[in-house]
Amino acid sequence: MHIILNGEETAISGPTLLAMVKEKGFAPDSVIAEVNLQLIKKEDWEQTVLAEGDTVELLSFVGGG
């Protein structure tokens, strides 16, 4: 299946948001996720099924000063 991840088309094999995050090498505890412009709570990642063409944004916050 193909989705848009952070602005780039990419192929994924995992059906859920959590599976995709792990498949692409992101640490689930270090990012937040938005699917089709909706913020998804971490506790819902395992039940959030992705579909062909979905747009996913993974964002991490960097501290500093």
N, CA, C and O atoms as CSV, one atom per row, in Angstrom:
chain,resi,resn,atom,element,x,y,z
A,1,MET,N,N,0.852,-1.166,0.000
A,1,MET,CA,C,0.000,0.000,0.000
A,1,MET,C,C,0.899,1.230,0.000
A,1,MET,O,O,2.005,1.198,0.541
A,2,HIS,N,N,0.426,2.304,-0.604
A,2,HIS,CA,C,1.188,3.544,-0.658
A,2,HIS,C,C,0.459,4.642,0.113
A,2,HIS,O,O,-0.752,4.818,-0.020
A,3,ILE,N,N,1.221,5.374,0.920
A,3,ILE,CA,C,0.709,6.522,1.652
A,3,ILE,C,C,1.649,7.698,1.397
A,3,ILE,O,O,2.719,7.540,0.808
A,4,ILE,N,N,1.235,8.860,1.843
A,4,ILE,CA,C,2.099,10.036,1.818
A,4,ILE,C,C,2.591,10.231,3.247
A,4,ILE,O,O,1.799,10.525,4.142
A,5,LEU,N,N,3.889,10.072,3.466
A,5,LEU,CA,C,4.485,10.207,4.792
A,5,LEU,C,C,5.393,11.424,4.789
A,5,LEU,O,O,6.392,11.463,4.072
A,6,ASN,N,N,5.041,12.411,5.591
A,6,ASN,CA,C,5.811,13.656,5.685
A,6,ASN,C,C,6.088,14.249,4.300
A,6,ASN,O,O,7.194,14.708,4.016
A,7,GLY,N,N,5.058,14.230,3.443
A,7,GLY,CA,C,5.149,14.855,2.141
A,7,GLY,C,C,5.727,14.004,1.025
A,7,GLY,O,O,5.797,14.453,-0.119
A,8,GLU,N,N,6.144,12.775,1.339
A,8,GLU,CA,C,6.747,11.887,0.335
A,8,GLU,C,C,5.922,10.612,0.200
A,8,GLU,O,O,5.515,10.022,1.200
A,9,GLU,N,N,5.674,10.187,-1.047
A,9,GLU,CA,C,4.973,8.918,-1.241
A,9,GLU,C,C,5.894,7.783,-0.820
A,9,GLU,O,O,7.073,7.763,-1.172
A,10,THR,N,N,5.347,6.843,-0.066
A,10,THR,CA,C,6.135,5.710,0.411
A,10,THR,C,C,5.259,4.469,0.482
A,10,THR,O,O,4.046,4.558,0.670
A,11,ALA,N,N,5.887,3.316,0.330
A,11,ALA,CA,C,5.181,2.036,0.443
A,11,ALA,C,C,5.308,1.527,1.872
A,11,ALA,O,O,6.362,1.645,2.497
A,12,ILE,N,N,4.226,0.965,2.376
A,12,ILE,CA,C,4.251,0.363,3.712
A,12,ILE,C,C,3.613,-1.016,3.647
A,12,ILE,O,O,2.812,-1.309,2.759
A,13,SER,N,N,3.988,-1.860,4.612
A,13,SER,CA,C,3.375,-3.186,4.655
A,13,SER,C,C,2.463,-3.341,5.860
A,13,SER,O,O,1.517,-4.127,5.826
A,14,GLY,N,N,2.742,-2.588,6.937
A,14,GLY,CA,C,1.921,-2.677,8.144
A,14,GLY,C,C,0.579,-1.988,7.963
A,14,GLY,O,O,0.512,-0.911,7.372
A,15,PRO,N,N,-0.484,-2.590,8.461
A,15,PRO,CA,C,-1.819,-2.018,8.244
A,15,PRO,C,C,-2.183,-0.882,9.198
A,15,PRO,O,O,-3.089,-0.100,8.908
A,16,THR,N,N,-1.488,-0.783,10.332
A,16,THR,CA,C,-1.879,0.217,11.323
A,16,THR,C,C,-0.841,1.328,11.437
A,16,THR,O,O,0.293,1.196,10.977
A,17,LEU,N,N,-1.255,2.410,12.052
A,17,LEU,CA,C,-0.351,3.534,12.271
A,17,LEU,C,C,0.856,3.104,13.101
A,17,LEU,O,O,1.987,3.463,12.774
A,18,LEU,N,N,0.633,2.348,14.160
A,18,LEU,CA,C,1.740,1.894,15.010
A,18,LEU,C,C,2.711,1.020,14.214
A,18,LEU,O,O,3.926,1.184,14.332
A,19,ALA,N,N,2.196,0.104,13.413
A,19,ALA,CA,C,3.051,-0.768,12.606
A,19,ALA,C,C,3.876,0.052,11.626
A,19,ALA,O,O,5.057,-0.232,11.425
A,20,MET,N,N,3.270,1.066,11.012
A,20,MET,CA,C,3.982,1.902,10.059
A,20,MET,C,C,5.085,2.706,10.746
A,20,MET,O,O,6.192,2.815,10.218
A,21,VAL,N,N,4.793,3.261,11.902
A,21,VAL,CA,C,5.793,4.038,12.641
A,21,VAL,C,C,7.020,3.176,12.939
A,21,VAL,O,O,8.155,3.608,12.737
A,22,LYS,N,N,6.783,1.966,13.417
A,22,LYS,CA,C,7.888,1.055,13.717
A,22,LYS,C,C,8.609,0.614,12.437
A,22,LYS,O,O,9.838,0.560,12.404
A,23,GLU,N,N,7.846,0.301,11.391
A,23,GLU,CA,C,8.427,-0.147,10.115
A,23,GLU,C,C,9.376,0.903,9.533
A,23,GLU,O,O,10.409,0.558,8.960
A,24,LYS,N,N,9.028,2.171,9.680
A,24,LYS,CA,C,9.835,3.253,9.117
A,24,LYS,C,C,10.951,3.705,10.054
A,24,LYS,O,O,11.682,4.644,9.737
A,25,GLY,N,N,11.089,3.043,11.212
A,25,GLY,CA,C,12.219,3.303,12.089
A,25,GLY,C,C,12.062,4.454,13.062
A,25,GLY,O,O,13.043,4.914,13.646
A,26,PHE,N,N,10.840,4.923,13.240
A,26,PHE,CA,C,10.594,5.986,14.209
A,26,PHE,C,C,10.357,5.386,15.587
A,26,PHE,O,O,9.771,4.310,15.708
A,27,ALA,N,N,10.810,6.079,16.624
A,27,ALA,CA,C,10.540,5.657,17.998
A,27,ALA,C,C,9.161,6.190,18.385
A,27,ALA,O,O,8.968,7.404,18.430
A,28,PRO,N,N,8.205,5.314,18.662
A,28,PRO,CA,C,6.843,5.770,18.968
A,28,PRO,C,C,6.769,6.798,20.102
A,28,PRO,O,O,5.887,7.657,20.099
A,29,ASP,N,N,7.671,6.718,21.054
A,29,ASP,CA,C,7.626,7.655,22.173
A,29,ASP,C,C,8.178,9.036,21.835
A,29,ASP,O,O,8.041,9.966,22.629
A,30,SER,N,N,8.797,9.181,20.672
A,30,SER,CA,C,9.431,10.463,20.349
A,30,SER,C,C,8.700,11.257,19.267
A,30,SER,O,O,9.177,12.316,18.859
A,31,VAL,N,N,7.556,10.767,18.797
A,31,VAL,CA,C,6.820,11.478,17.749
A,31,VAL,C,C,5.339,11.581,18.084
A,31,VAL,O,O,4.806,10.815,18.887
A,32,ILE,N,N,4.695,12.546,17.450
A,32,ILE,CA,C,3.232,12.593,17.453
A,32,ILE,C,C,2.793,12.348,16.017
A,32,ILE,O,O,3.566,12.563,15.083
A,33,ALA,N,N,1.558,11.901,15.838
A,33,ALA,CA,C,1.097,11.519,14.504
A,33,ALA,C,C,-0.207,12.212,14.138
A,33,ALA,O,O,-1.110,12.391,14.955
A,34,GLU,N,N,-0.255,12.591,12.871
A,34,GLU,CA,C,-1.451,13.187,12.296
A,34,GLU,C,C,-1.779,12.381,11.046
A,34,GLU,O,O,-0.914,12.172,10.195
A,35,VAL,N,N,-3.013,11.932,10.933
A,35,VAL,CA,C,-3.459,11.181,9.767
A,35,VAL,C,C,-4.603,11.956,9.121
A,35,VAL,O,O,-5.630,12.216,9.748
A,36,ASN,N,N,-4.405,12.316,7.863
A,36,ASN,CA,C,-5.421,13.076,7.122
A,36,ASN,C,C,-5.891,14.296,7.912
A,36,ASN,O,O,-7.087,14.558,8.040
A,37,LEU,N,N,-4.908,15.036,8.439
A,37,LEU,CA,C,-5.108,16.294,9.175
A,37,LEU,C,C,-5.770,16.117,10.545
A,37,LEU,O,O,-6.229,17.096,11.134
A,38,GLN,N,N,-5.827,14.892,11.058
A,38,GLN,CA,C,-6.383,14.635,12.388
A,38,GLN,C,C,-5.298,14.109,13.303
A,38,GLN,O,O,-4.638,13.121,12.980
A,39,LEU,N,N,-5.106,14.760,14.447
A,39,LEU,CA,C,-4.143,14.300,15.433
A,39,LEU,C,C,-4.655,13.001,16.052
A,39,LEU,O,O,-5.806,12.925,16.483
A,40,ILE,N,N,-3.801,11.984,16.095
A,40,ILE,CA,C,-4.186,10.670,16.627
A,40,ILE,C,C,-3.484,10.459,17.960
A,40,ILE,O,O,-2.261,10.571,18.046
A,41,LYS,N,N,-4.256,10.154,19.003
A,41,LYS,CA,C,-3.670,9.883,20.321
A,41,LYS,C,C,-2.850,8.602,20.259
A,41,LYS,O,O,-3.219,7.654,19.564
A,42,LYS,N,N,-1.732,8.575,20.990
A,42,LYS,CA,C,-0.855,7.392,20.982
A,42,LYS,C,C,-1.601,6.114,21.346
A,42,LYS,O,O,-1.331,5.055,20.778
A,43,GLU,N,N,-2.528,6.204,22.281
A,43,GLU,CA,C,-3.253,4.991,22.687
A,43,GLU,C,C,-4.154,4.452,21.574
A,43,GLU,O,O,-4.641,3.326,21.670
A,44,ASP,N,N,-4.382,5.243,20.518
A,44,ASP,CA,C,-5.216,4.802,19.398
A,44,ASP,C,C,-4.410,4.335,18.184
A,44,ASP,O,O,-4.993,3.880,17.200
A,45,TRP,N,N,-3.083,4.441,18.238
A,45,TRP,CA,C,-2.259,4.091,17.087
A,45,TRP,C,C,-2.441,2.648,16.643
A,45,TRP,O,O,-2.468,2.364,15.446
A,46,GLU,N,N,-2.565,1.741,17.596
A,46,GLU,CA,C,-2.671,0.317,17.242
A,46,GLU,C,C,-3.998,0.003,16.549
A,46,GLU,O,O,-4.073,-0.954,15.778
A,47,GLN,N,N,-5.038,0.785,16.808
A,47,GLN,CA,C,-6.350,0.554,16.200
A,47,GLN,C,C,-6.590,1.424,14.974
A,47,GLN,O,O,-7.616,1.276,14.310
A,48,THR,N,N,-5.657,2.335,14.660
A,48,THR,CA,C,-5.827,3.227,13.515
A,48,THR,C,C,-5.308,2.541,12.257
A,48,THR,O,O,-4.101,2.418,12.051
A,49,VAL,N,N,-6.243,2.099,11.421
A,49,VAL,CA,C,-5.898,1.387,10.189
A,49,VAL,C,C,-5.698,2.408,9.077
A,49,VAL,O,O,-6.546,3.270,8.845
A,50,LEU,N,N,-4.566,2.296,8.399
A,50,LEU,CA,C,-4.259,3.200,7.295
A,50,LEU,C,C,-4.838,2.650,5.996
A,50,LEU,O,O,-4.981,1.440,5.823
A,51,ALA,N,N,-5.167,3.568,5.089
A,51,ALA,CA,C,-5.724,3.187,3.792
A,51,ALA,C,C,-4.851,3.761,2.680
A,51,ALA,O,O,-4.107,4.719,2.887
A,52,GLU,N,N,-4.955,3.166,1.513
A,52,GLU,CA,C,-4.221,3.633,0.331
A,52,GLU,C,C,-4.434,5.136,0.149
A,52,GLU,O,O,-5.568,5.614,0.125
A,53,GLY,N,N,-3.322,5.877,0.022
A,53,GLY,CA,C,-3.398,7.310,-0.239
A,53,GLY,C,C,-3.521,8.194,0.986
A,53,GLY,O,O,-3.550,9.418,0.856
A,54,ASP,N,N,-3.596,7.605,2.182
A,54,ASP,CA,C,-3.664,8.430,3.397
A,54,ASP,C,C,-2.435,9.322,3.495
A,54,ASP,O,O,-1.354,8.973,3.021
A,55,THR,N,N,-2.621,10.474,4.117
A,55,THR,CA,C,-1.530,11.398,4.370
A,55,THR,C,C,-1.192,11.339,5.856
A,55,THR,O,O,-2.045,11.595,6.707
A,56,VAL,N,N,0.058,11.000,6.159
A,56,VAL,CA,C,0.511,10.872,7.545
A,56,VAL,C,C,1.658,11.848,7.773
A,56,VAL,O,O,2.597,11.918,6.980
A,57,GLU,N,N,1.572,12.588,8.851
A,57,GLU,CA,C,2.670,13.469,9.272
A,57,GLU,C,C,3.137,12.990,10.635
A,57,GLU,O,O,2.339,12.854,11.562
A,58,LEU,N,N,4.438,12.734,10.753
A,58,LEU,CA,C,5.048,12.386,12.034
A,58,LEU,C,C,5.914,13.558,12.438
A,58,LEU,O,O,6.794,13.979,11.687
A,59,LEU,N,N,5.666,14.080,13.616
A,59,LEU,CA,C,6.364,15.259,14.085
A,59,LEU,C,C,7.078,14.972,15.387
A,59,LEU,O,O,6.530,14.324,16.278
A,60,SER,N,N,8.292,15.453,15.492
A,60,SER,CA,C,9.024,15.337,16.757
A,60,SER,C,C,9.380,16.740,17.210
A,60,SER,O,O,9.564,17.642,16.393
A,61,PHE,N,N,9.473,16.915,18.512
A,61,PHE,CA,C,9.787,18.212,19.075
A,61,PHE,C,C,11.203,18.194,19.608
A,61,PHE,O,O,11.633,17.245,20.263
A,62,VAL,N,N,11.909,19.256,19.316
A,62,VAL,CA,C,13.290,19.369,19.743
A,62,VAL,C,C,13.380,20.492,20.760
A,62,VAL,O,O,12.983,21.626,20.489
A,63,GLY,N,N,13.908,20.165,21.937
A,63,GLY,CA,C,14.069,21.181,22.957
A,63,GLY,C,C,15.380,21.925,22.761
A,63,GLY,O,O,16.284,21.463,22.064
A,64,GLY,N,N,15.453,23.035,23.365
A,64,GLY,CA,C,16.684,23.807,23.247
A,64,GLY,C,C,16.479,25.202,23.790
A,64,GLY,O,O,15.398,25.546,24.271
A,65,GLY,N,N,17.493,25.975,23.712
A,65,GLY,CA,C,17.321,27.307,24.237
A,65,GLY,C,C,18.355,28.217,23.834
A,65,GLY,O,O,18.328,29.388,24.213
